[in-house]
Amino acid sequence: NRPSKSIYGNLPYIAPEVINGKEYTFKSDIYSFAMLMWEISSGQPPFINYEHDYDLAMKIINGIRPKIVPGTPLEYKNLIEQCWNADPSKRLDIYTLWNEIRNINISYINNQSKLAPNNNLKINKSNSLKSKDINSALYTSKLHQFENLPEPRNATEEELEALHSKSHDLEIPDNIEAFNKSSSRTFKRSSKIFNIKKLQSMMSKLTKK
């Protein structure tokens, strides 16, 4: 048994309205799916530098979201931002989301077929994202109980910029050469975005609820 006002789950993936005490809905699932989309594009879990506590809950309630990874295709970025909107009514429904992802995938495949292989795009494992210090305990579901939270809202561009300039969800290389290598890895990672089978599998779980 759990306290009546508690919620169970992995905090970075829980929709703000659920954190605030509302019931889970399909639109709450869409928010969670947006976080999974971000994770696929970035290669690491959201809010990697934060404890799963009241402070993070307040940030989510106040519209703070992970920074979109540079190099993420615009259409994919727009889908993520629509789906993690603080207002559930402004999030896409599962069928619209599926069609949008399918269209992006088709467009990506068509564009890739027109591009010649680029031998300069090589992943340097020594410069991979530093995730070895991730505390795995932070990424398991558990009970959370928060009180006196405000109504969820979207953060302003200024608020997001201020936060992201202080603490980064992804580590930024210290020199331009490392940054260029990082950009190449981002291009490689972007191909994972269009792993349609992986996205389809996750979405089918939502539609079967």
C-alpha angles and dihedrals in degrees: 000000000000134000112276093241096046128101129210124216148068103309100220090056097046116103115245094240089055091049086053092056104268123133122265113262137174087265088056087055090052089056090051089049090054089057090051089050089053090048091053092051095045101037094229140072120275121262091017093166097052135086113234095247143112091291092059091044089055091049091052091046089051093053102261111152134174115278113262108248115250110254095034109141111257095236091052091046091052091051092052092049093048092050097049094047111139089232108074092204090063094055119099121256117244096255094050090047091051092051092048092051090047091052092049090050093051091048091048093050091049092050093047091054089059095051124087116229112272111218091191092070102089126148114236106207092198089063097046121133111288105242100139091104093057111127103228089203088069091062101057127092117258142154118285127187121187130170137192095024120161123236113283117262140170117260119237121248088250092054093049093047092049093052096043091050090058102042125018126210087209125041113247117218117244097229137043095244091056089045091054090051089049090053090054090052089050090056089051092047091051089068087064088061089069096052088128094182092058093048091044091053092052093046093049088059089056094049092051094057 
